Amino acid sequence: MKKSEMQFEEATAYILNKLSSELPAHLTYHCLAHTQDVVRSARQIGVAEGIGEYDMKLLLTAAYYHDAGFLKGAAGHEEESCRMAEEALPGFGYSADDIKQVCGMIMATQIPQNPQNLLEQIIADADLDYLGRDDFFTIGNTLFDELAFFGVIKTEDEWNALQVRFLEKHHFFTYTAITSRQQKKEENLELVKQKLP
């Protein structure tokens, strides 16, 4: 199959439609806005890292599909996202190798992150791009609400302690994310630490 046969627009429109109409309302963080944010960040990092047009389409496909598994449930959602990509993408002209790469990128967003190549590093950084941005607390609040809904955390102190542990363990992989997000992430970490009792 020639590379040009990949129907990127149709493949991404298909999953966007499912996400916008079928995601449960209690997913305040893993919602359509998060997927769109990750796509935006992946594109920005991908451009800065100099990836080619074909790799960019694979990267953005993975970004659109990376949390599709939440349509079925939170547990093991990366594997489910992969399964959904494997099911849908052949119908949009993606080759077996394309889909393997897309699944590799989806799995690279799993925590703890362990990306194996540049495209996987880009999506891993894009998925957690907000950690080093000004909207860190705004987006964090949506994750707090979601985790509270699932009973993962009950109090703001528990949440802040969780955030500190997460931020201290997390690291960016790409040169782009390290140079543009690391400093702000450290500032955000200090602000969270100040909230601890």
Secondary structure, DSSP 4 states (H G I P E B T S, - for coil): --GGG--HHHHHHHHHHHHHHHS-TT-SSSSHHHHHHHHHHHHHHHHHTT--HHHHHHHHHHHHHTTGGGGT-STTHHHHHHHHHHHHGGGGT--HHHHHHHHHHHHTTSSSP---SHHHHHHHHHHTGGGGSTTHHHHHHHHHHHHHHTTS--SHHHHHHHHHHHHHH----SHHHHHHHHHHHHHHHHHHHHH--
